[in-house]
Amino acid sequence: LKLLLDSLEEDYQIALLVSLSKLASTSTMLTSDQVEFLFSFLSQENTIRVRTTTLRCLCFIFSKGLCHFSVGPNLVQALFSTLDEPALPSNIQCEALWILRKMLLYMLPSLPSNILDLSKLLSIAENACPSLFMSKSLLATRVLVDMSIKFKEHGDLGSGLFCSSPTLSQLISLIINRITLLMKPLFDLGQADVLALKEVNNLLYLLLLMVGEHPELIALVLDQISTFIRNISNMHDIITTTQADILRHEKGMAMRLKVACKLHRFLLTFLENLSEAGTINMVVYDKVKLLVKHICEGNLFDCYTQTIYSLLLHSRVIWHHNLDESEDSCIFDRNSGMLLDNCSVGQELVSFKFAKKVLAENMNWSAYKVGSFSVCQGAWFVATFIFQQLITQVHSESCSCWLKSLFQFACSEAKLTLSLLKKRSSSLVDWLETMEFPLSLLRKDLGEMDLDGADNLNEPNYGKVLLGAYNSICSSKETLETAFTLGQSFCFQKWFLFLRAKVLRAVVDVLDTLETIPFVSESSSITEEVGKSFMVQCLQRIVQISLRLKRIAEEFDLVGASFIDIDNKSAKIISGLALSCSLVAFITGFALFVPNLPTASIARCPESSENILRAYLVQNLAGRLWQTDRETSEKLCQLIDLREQPDKRFCLLSGNQVFNISSEAREVIVLCSHAVSRIACFKIEAAREQSEENITGIIKDGLKLTFKILMKWMEIPFRTPKYFFRLRPSIGSELFAENVSEATNGLHISPGQHLSLSLCLQLKNLPLQSTKLYCMLRCGVSSIERKEEQCRSGFQAWETDEMVEMNKELFRYVTESESTSDNTMNINKRGCGIDDDREFVNSFVCFKLNERGIGFSGCSLDVSGFPTGSYRIKWHSCCVDNQSNYWSLLPLNAGPVFTIQ
């Protein structure tokens, strides 16, 4: 240090600054002194080269994360002094801003608020706008946003600077103005600037961050976005009247549409975030409605843009927060003169008109995107119409089959939507017909809709309605399976449709059982003797369906853990669907929780197994509610005795699988709370009054409650994840096996022998994120394979009954293996399944992958007690990523077949 201070040679000073900074970065004890020393060289007395080197040395130290030290006013002032000095290059000023941002992120709790010059930062951000030098303005804006967030996190720290001053509104205006200034030259010239568009994305992201911490800014942000849309319109008016170059005008229009799509994605995320926080109200709805109206009524934007914006108002994210659940919500459509059930239905009619224009202008790709977005938003009439029209517009057979499957899927959900409309909305049928909606298809495929000669909707038979929807879902899945037989094609789509069909089939079976009981849906009476025996039979059927639904909920969990590249929103929707299934499983199993009922005969199992089933239903639902409704979750746990807790291995979840449920599942959560409270009351009543009459009355009330919950459950819109439209080969693995003791082709052993296998496991369609894969092999006496089954193609792993249980067992093995660091552990177990006659053997194997994603290992299966015949080995694999998250891997081929002869 003395040499550096005594030296007057610039080159020598620069070399020493760099060397000392590198040396100090190796020890946290030296960092603080080195930073203070470097700050002393930022004064204007030093040359530009020395100050530039000083800032770069500070960047180097801060980039190492070595910035935990006290900051005094002199250090901050030294940085601020470099921000508006003309002699310093702009890129060096950006480095000073970057250092200032790092200091705020790491040291704000100990940073005196009176040394922060917010006005200077605002001035820098504003003055950089005309120069169009993006980095400096963006960094200054980021510093201000970070400061506003940090001040909010630390309570009253800096409250005088941000929370009660106009700084926040100034910052919002600054961001929008910056976006406008960035876009105006692009609109005028009609040229795309990648850097400018990237900064627009960054600025919109900063808006999301600010609103997340400051909900009071919501209305202001929406107003500013509307102002930006109006500014675009004004630019358009000027250009159309003064510019003669038509080609440039068309390019400018294309750029406007591109920016409008960016704003649409921003608004979609913006509203979803508000919904998660529960901050959407009528003010937000009115402002979004006004913004959408401006987009849809002007002639600046094309019909595709108008359609996707109009669908924003269809989503329950925007309007269901504003509806009083105790009253029927209706709106009046001025154009049609019709009274509609809710905002969603009315807005879908508006979207339908724009969608027709998209198809009329032969914008087929845009129409497909509208159809996909409509499915995700639950606009099933729009989606049904678009996909039906597009089927005839494609020449590829595979594309045609995909569109046909989408049409059948959308048609299925459209049937349910139409059946749930009330009688006063029968005019919707007339309106759809005038818009050339294919209602004849719904009538043809779903005669049970009970449309009379005047096209008025009578009260539908919901069991038959659901059965018609179930048949359409099955047709959609079969269309995909017929067209795409390869195991890696459309795995998520087939699995998702498969589970949706299973849910509908289970609910149909419950409703069919309930419809045989007169008092459930209408006021009538039956004799006590007949009523008791008859109701016990009904409860037996319903409880068995309850166990099916509980398994389906676990299958949805497995879907969320089997696709590593799934987006966060889609994962939340999958979790919400699992919660929905878990609710129906719980309410249909209510008889297991009421004491003094003949539950052992109802559950068709011994009392010990009945206790485990009861605990399964509670844990399956309580775990999902723990993060969102802890009170209901705790009430659930009180329904079972601690001694009824099942084995922990049945309650394991993968490390990455947190029950993170989207806000749109709040209706399911409300139903859960109601169902749990009612069943808790049933349990208390049954324990207090044990007379035969009281028990029979509780059974009746429980069956009525089940029916009412199912009716409410049907009214909750079904959500489709965006990941459903991600058409890429599925991530998974393939297993290949050879007999160690036999050189000939095939796997053959003699009776009484063990099966020794050489295994090869290959990771498919995933960059190598882990060097270890784990695999479980299972074979049972019941896995005997007929010759015709051995030649089958189109393996669908999710159609096997053991997949959920195998994943649980595999997760348990991986957890134990990772905790003991025994990666060479190879366990063979033999035991019985649920039924004593289902004997099986397991083997767990760890694979170390090479750079090509291929691993080799071996195992032995003790099949010495198996009789002669051919057996299919079932298998399941998983990996643990670099963040120690457990991911299930979809088996992309069927397990090997061996023969005992």
DRENDO-330663 format. One record per residue (C-alpha): x, y, z; residue in one letter. Coordinates in steps of 0.25 Angstrom, whole numbers, plus 2048, in hexadecimal, padded with zeros to 3 digits. Layout:
<recs>
XYZA
...
</recs>
This chain:
<recs>
800800800L
80B809803K
8128077F6L
80480A7EFL
8028177F7L
81081C7F5D
8108197E6S
80D8247DCL
80D81B7CFE
8008187CAE
80380A7C4D
80A8067D1Y
7FE80A7D9Q
7F48037D0I
7FC7F67D1A
7FD7F67E0L
7EE7F97E1L
7EB7ED7D9V
7F57E47E0S
7F07E97EEL
7E27E67EBS
7E47D87E6K
7EC7D57F3L
7E27DB7FCA
7D77D37F5S
7DD7C67FBT
7DA7CA809S
7CE7D080FT
7D77D781AM
7DD7DF80FL
7D17E3807T
7CC7EE810S
7D97F6810D
7DB7F4801Q
7CD7F97FEV
7CF806807E
7DD807800F
7D78067F2L
7CC8117F5F
7D781B7F9S
7DC81A7EAF
7CE81F7E5L
7D182D7E8S
7D28377DCQ
7E08397E0E
7E482C7D9N
7E482A7CAT
7D98247C2I
7E18177C0R
7E48157CFV
7D58177D2R
7D180E7C7T
7DA8037CCT
7D58067DBT
7C78037D7L
7CA7F77CFR
7D27F27DBC
7C67F47E4L
7BD7ED7DAC
7C67E17DBF
7C67E17EAI
7B67E27EBF
7B47D87E0S
7BB7CE7E9K
7B17D17F4G
7BB7D77FDL
7B37E3801C
7AF7E1810H
7B57ED816F
7B07FB81CS
7AE806812V
7B0814816G
7AA82180FP
7B8824809N
7B7816801L
7A98197FCV
7AC8277F8Q
7B98237F1A
7B081A7E8L
7A58257E6F
7B082E7E2S
7B48257D6T
7A68247D1L
7A48327CBD
7B28357C7E
7B38387B8P
7C28347B8A
7BF8257BBL
7BA81C7B0P
7AC8177B1S
7B08097B2N
7B980D7BFI
7AD8147C5Q
7A58087C3C
7AF8007CBE
7AD80A7D6A
79E8087D5L
7A07F97D6W
7A97FA7E2I
79F8037E9L
7947F97E6R
79D7EE7ECK
79F7F67F9M
7907F87FAL
78D7EA7F8L
7977E5803Y
7987F080DM
78B7F880DL
7877F581CP
7947FB820S
794807816L
79081481BP
784819813S
788828813N
79482580AI
78C8207FEL
78982B7F4D
77D8267EDL
77B8327E6S
7888307DFK
7848227DBL
7778277D5L
77E8317CES
7888277C8I
77D81E7C4A
7758297BDE
7818307B6N
7868237B1A
7798217A9C
77B82B79EP
78982679BS
783818799L
78F8127A1F
7888067A7M
7918017B1S
79380D7BAK
7848117BAS
7808027BDL
78A8017C8L
78680E7CFA
7788097CET
77B7FC7D4R
7828027DFV
77680A7E3L
76D7FE7E2V
7767F67EBD
7768017F5M
7678027F5S
7667F37F7I
7717F3802K
76B7FF809F
75D7F7809K
7647EB80FE
76B7F281AH
75E7F981FG
760808823D
76E80881DL
76E813813G
75F815814S
761824812G
768821805L
75E8187FEF
752814805C
74B821807S
7528297FCS
74F82B7EDP
75C8237E9T
7548167E6L
74B81D7DDS
7568247D6Q
75D8177D5L
7518107CEI
75081C7C4S
75E81B7C2L
75E80D7BEI
75280F7B4I
75881B7AEN
7658137ACR
75D8087A5I
75681379CT
763819798L
76A80C795L
75E80878CM
75B815785K
76781477BP
764805779L
756808775F
75A81476CD
76580C765L
75E7FE765G
76B7F776AQ
76D7ED775A
7787F177FD
77B7E5788V
7827ED793L
7767F7793A
76C7EB794L
7757E579FK
7757F17A7E
7667F27A6V
7647E47ACN
76E7E87B7N
7667F57BAL
7587ED7BAL
75F7E37C4Y
7627EF7CDL
7547F37CDL
7507E57D2L
75A7E67DDL
7557F47E1M
7467F07E1V
7497E37E9G
74F7EB7F4E
7467F77F3H
7387F37F0P
7338027F1E
73A8047E3L
7317FA7DCI
7278057D7A
73280E7D3L
7398037CBV
72C8007C3L
72A80E7C0D
7388107BBQ
7378047B2I
72A8097ADS
7318177AAT
73C80F7A3F
73180879AI
72B816797R
73981B793N
73B810789I
72D813783S
731822782N
73E81E77BM
736815771H
72D82176ED
73982A76BI
74081F762I
73481C75AT
73182A756T
74082F753T
74882374FQ
74881F741A
751813742D
746807743I
7517FD745L
757804751R
749806756H
7467F7756E
7537F475DK
74F7FE768G
7417F8769M
7487EA76BA
7517F0776M
7457F677DR
73E7E877DL
74B7E2783K
74B7EC78EV
73C7EA790A
73F7DB792C
74A7DE79CK
7407E77A4L
7367DC7A3H
7407D27AAR
7437DC7B4F
7347DF7B8L
7327D07B9L
73D7CE7C2T
73A7DB7C9F
72B7D77CCL
7307C97D0E
7397CF7DAN
72E7D87E0L
7257CC7E1S
72F7C47E9E
7307D07F2A
7217D27F3G
7227E07EFT
7187E07E3I
70C7E97E5N
7017F07DDM
70B7FC7DAV
7157F27D4V
70A7EB7CCY
7057F97C6D
7127FE7C2K
7167F17BBV
7087F17B4K
70B7FF7B0L
7187FB7AAL
7137EF7A3V
7087F879DK
712801798H
7197F6791I
70D7F078BC
7057FC786E
71180277FG
7167FF771N
7247FF775L
7257F1779F
7227E4771D
7177DA775C
7217D177BY
7267DB785T
7177DF788Q
7147D178BT
71F7CE795I
71C7DB79CY
70D7D879DS
7107CA7A3L
7177D17AEL
7097D57B3L
7047C77B2H
70E7C17BCS
7097BF7CAR
7167C57CEV
7107D37CBI
7017D27CEW
6FF7C77D9H
7057D07E4H
6FA7DA7E2N
6EE7D17E3L
6E57CF7EFD
6E47C07F1E
6D77C27F8S
6D07C87ECE
6CF7C57DDD
6D87CD7D5S
6D27D27C8C
6D67DC7BDI
6CE7E27B2F
6D47E17A4D
6CF7EE79CR
6D27E878FN
6CA7DC790S
6C07E179BG
6C27D47A3M
6C47D27B2L
6D07C97B4L
6D47C17C0D
6E17C77C3N
6EC7D07BDC
6F37C37B8S
6E87BF7AEV
6E57CD7A9G
6F47D07A6Q
6F57C279FE
6EB7C7795L
6F37D3792V
7007CB790S
6F87C2787F
6F57CD77EK
7047D177DF
7087C277BA
6FE7C176FK
7067CC769K
7137C676BV
70E7B9763L
7077C2759A
7157C9756E
71B7BB754N
7257BE760M
7267AF763N
7327AF76CW
72C7BB774S
71F7B4775A
7267A877BY
72D7B1785K
7207B7788V
71A7A978AG
7257A4793S
7247B179CF
7157AF79CS
7177A17A2V
7207A67ADC
7167B17B0Q
70A7A87B0G
7037AE7A4A
6FE7A179FW
6F47A6795F
6FF7AE78EV
7097A278EA
6FF798789T
6FB7A177DF
70A7A4779I
70F79677AF
703791772Q
70679B767Q
715799767L
714789765I
71078B756T
71B796754Q
72778D756V
72D78374DH
73677B756S
72F76F75CE
736770769S
73277F76BC
72477B767S
723771772C
72977A77CW
71E785779L
71377A779K
718776787S
71878478BL
70A786785F
70577A78DQ
70B77F79AF
70578D798A
6F8787794C
6F777E7A1S
6FA78A7AAE
6F07937A2A
6E57897A5K
6E778A7B4L
6E77997B3T
6DA7997ABL
6D47907B5S
6D77997C0L
6D17A57BAL
6C47A97C1K
6B67A97BBK
6B67B87B9R
6C27B77B0S
6BB7AF7A6S
6BD7BB79DS
6CB7B779CL
6C87AB794V
6C17B5789D
6CD7BE78AW
6D77B3787L
6CE7AE77BE
6CE7BC775T
6DD7BC776M
6DE7AF76FE
6E37A777BF
6E1798778P
6D7795783L
6D278977BS
6DE78277FL
6DB78478DL
6CD77F78BR
6D1773783K
6DC76F78DD
6D4772799L
6C5770797G
6C47707A6E
6C677F7A6M
6B777F7A5D
6B578B79BL
6A678C799D
6A079078CG
6A279F790A
6B079D793D
6AE79F7A1N
6B77997ABL
6B07907B6N
6B678B7C2E
6C17817BDP
6C37737C2N
6D27767C7Y
6D67687C7G
6D27667B8K
6D97747B5V
6E676F7BBL
6E57627B4L
6E47697A7G
6F07727ABA
6F77657AFY
6F575F7A1N
6FA76B79AS
70776B7A3I
70975C7A0C
70775F791S
71176A792S
71B761799K
71975678FE
71B75F783T
729762788L
72C75478BE
72875077DT
73075A776A
73C75A77FF
74074C783T
74E74F787L
75074F796G
75775D796Q
74C76578FS
74276D796F
7447667A3C
7407727ACF
7337747A3Q
72F7657A4K
7327647B3W
72A7717B6F
71E76D7ADL
71F75F7B4F
71E7657C2L
71376E7BER
70B7637B8A
70D75B7C5K
7087667CEV
6FC7687C5L
6F97597C6R
6FA7587D5A
6F17647D7V
6E775E7CDV
6E77517D5D
6E57597E2V
6D97617DCL
6D37547D6D
6D374E7E5T
6CE75B7EBL
6C375C7E1E
6BD74E7E5T
6BB7557F3I
6AE75D7F2P
6B07667FEF
6BE76B7F9V
6B87747EFS
6A97757F2E
6A17757FES
69B767800S
69C75C80BS
69F74D80BI
69D743816T
6A8743821E
6AB73481FE
6AC735810V
6B3742811G
6BE73D81AK
6C2730812S
6C0738805F
6C974480AM
6D473A80FV
6D5734801Q
6D67427FBC
6E0746805L
6E873A801Q
6E973E7F2R
6EC74C7F5I
6F77497FFV
6FE7407F4Q
6FD74C7EAI
7037557F5S
70F74C7F5L
71074D7E6R
70F75C7E7L
71A75D7F1K
7237557E8R
72075E7DCI
72476A7E5A
7327637E7E
7337617D8E
7317707D6F
73D7727E0D
7457687D8L
7427707CBV
74877C7D2G
7547757D6A
75776E7C9S
75977A7BFF
7657817C3I
76378D7B9D
7557907BEI
75279F7C0D
74E7A47CEN
7407A87CAK
73D79A7C4S
7437937D0A
73979B7D9K
72D7987D1I
7317897D2I
73278A7E1S
7247917E1G
71F7857D9L
72577C7E3A
71E7847EEL
7117837E7S
7127747E6C
7167737F4S
70A77B7F9L
7007727F1V
7087667F7A
70676B805F
6F776F804I
6F37617FDT
6FB75A809G
6F3762814F
6ED755819A
6FB75181EL
6FC75C828F
6EE75B82EV
6EF75283BP
6E474783DN
6E274482FL
6E5736829P
6F273B823T
6F972E822A
6EE728819S
6ED736812I
6FC73680FA
6FC72780CR
709725814C
70E722822P
70D72D82DE
71C72F82DS
71C73181ES
71073A81FE
718743829N
72374481FI
719748814L
71475381CR
72175881FA
725758810Y
71976080DL
71C76B818V
72B76B815Q
72976C806N
720779807L
72777F814A
73477F80DG
72F787802R
72879180AL
733794814W
73A79F80DQ
72D7A6809T
7227A3813D
72979E820R
71D79F828E
715795820T
72178C81FS
72278C82EE
71378982FK
71577D826L
72077782EC
71777783AQ
70D76E833L
717762835I
71E75C841D
72D75D841L
72E74E842R
72774D834E
73375482DQ
73874B822P
74674781FD
74E75381BK
75374D80ER
745750809F
74575F80CC
752762805L
75376D7FAL
75E7717F1S
76777C7F6G
7637857EBN
7547827EDQ
74E78D7F6V
73F78E7F5F
74079C7EFN
73179F7EBI
72D7AA7E2S
7237B57E6S
7197AF7DDE
7187A37E6A
7127AC7F1R
7047A77EEE
7097997F0V
70F79D7FEI
7027A3802V
6FB7967FFL
70578F807C
703798813S
6F4796812H
6F5786810A
6FF78581CV
6F678D825S
6E9785822R
6F0777823I
6F677C830A
6E877F835C
6E3772830F
6ED76B838K
6E9773845I
6DB770843E
6DD761841A
6E676084DA
6DB768856R
6CF761851E
6D075284DQ
6C274E84BS
6BF74783EE
6B6753839E
6C175D83BN
6CB755834I
6C2753828T
6BF762828G
6CE765828I
6D075B81CI
6C5762814K
6CB770818D
6D976B813G
6D4766806L
6CC773804K
6D977B807L
6E17727FDT
6D77757F2F
6D77847F5K
6E77857F5I
6E777D7E8L
6DD7877E2M
6E67937E7K
6F278C7E2W
6ED78B7D4M
6EB79A7D4E
6FA79C7D6I
70079F7C8P
70A7947C4F
7187997C1R
7217947B7T
7307977B8P
73879F7AEK
7417937AEY
73678B7A7F
73A79279AF
74979079BR
74B786790L
759780792R
75E772794P
75C76E7A3S
76776E7ADI
7697607B2G
7727537B2S
7727467ABE
7777397B1L
77D72D7AAF
7817207B0A
7897137ADE
78A7067B5N
7987067BBV
7996F67BBS
7946F47ADE
79A6F87A0A
78E6F5797T
7836FF794N
77870079DG
7776FF7ACL
7756F17B0H
7776EA7BEI
7746DC7C4S
76A6DB7CFP
7706DE7DDG
77B6E77D8Q
77D6F67DAH
77D6FF7CEL
78A7077CDS
78A7137C3L
79371C7BDS
78C72A7BCL
78E7367B3C
7867427B7L
78674E7ADQ
78175C7AFL
7797627A4K
77677079FN
77D7777ABL
78B77E7ADP
7937777B7L
79077D7C4Q
7937727CDS
79E7677CDT
79575D7D4K
7887567D1L
78074D7DAY
7777417D5C
76D7387DBM
76A72B7D5L
75D7237D9R
7587157D5C
74C70E7DBG
7457007D9V
73A7087D4S
74370E7C9S
7427027C0I
7427067B1E
73A7007A6R
7416FE799K
738708792E
73B71379CE
74A71179AQ
74971778CC
741723790R
74573178CS
74273F791G
74673D7A0F
73F7477A9Q
7467477B7A
73B74E7BEW
7317437BBE
73873A7C4T
7327387D2D
73F7387D9E
7457457D4M
74174D7E0V
7457437EBE
7537407E3M
75674F7E3N
7537507F2K
75C7437F5E
7677497ECL
7677577F3F
768750800R
7747487FBY
77B7547F5V
77975C802T
77F75180AE
78B74F800S
78E75E7FFE
78E76080ES
797754811T
7A0757805S
79F749801D
79E74A7F2N
7A173C7EFT
7967367F7M
78E72C7EFN
7827277F7I
77A71B7F3N
76D7197FBK
76270F7FAR
754710801G
7457117FFC
73D71C7F9G
72F7217FEI
7297137FBD
730707800D
7307007F3D
73870B7ECR
7467077EFE
7517107E9F
7607137EAV
7677207E9N
7757257E5S
77B7337E6F
7877377DEV
7907437DDC
7957477CFF
7A17507CDK
79F7577C0L
7AA75A7B5N
7AB7677ADE
7A07617A3R
79675F7AEG
7987507AFI
79A7487BBG
79D7397BDF
79A7307CAS
7957237CEG
78B71C7D7C
78570F7DBS
77670C7DDL
7737007E6D
7686F97DDV
76B6EB7E2S
75D6EA7E8G
7566EE7DBF
74F6E37D3P
7536E17C4T
74E6EB7BAG
7526F97B4S
7527057BDY
7537147BAR
75D71C7C3I
7577297C7K
7617357CAW
7627437CEH
76E74D7CES
77175B7D4C
77C7657D5C
78176F7DFV
78577C7D8D
7907867DCN
78778D7E6Q
78477F7EDS
77677F7E8N
7707717E5Y
76976F7D7W
7627637D3S
76675F7C4L
75B75A7BBL
75E74B7B6P
75E74D7A7L
75E73E7A4N
7587327AAA
7607297B4G
76771C7AFP
76070F7AFV
7667027B4F
7626F47B3T
7636E97BEI
7636DB7B7Q
</recs>
